[in-house]
Amino acid sequence: MRIWLIGLLLAALCVAPAFAQGKKPAVLFTGALHHTYFAQPLHAEGIELHVGGDLAALLPTGKYNVAVVTYGFRDPKTVAALHAFMEA
């Protein structure tokens, strides 16, 4: 359970700048989310969540403030999309 709390805290810290700018935070997760420990608390705070999908296609859309990436580092298109997302 401790790892879930750490993950939730990190996600909350990542979306804080979006709240400060008046934007509705939107987080893209590459892996599955535990409904009770992650999804419910984040939704309760007004944070939009999207899980899975093609990162190389989703990141350039501009819909996400935060990306929590746990896999996909071997795909060159995904790596390039992540670099562009972090530089934006």
Protein Blocks (a to p, Z undefined) as FASTA:
>chain_A
ZZmmmmmmmmmmmmmmmmmnopacddddfbdcdfklmmmmmmmnopacdeedjfklmmmn
opafbdcdfbhjlpmklmmmmmmmmmZZ
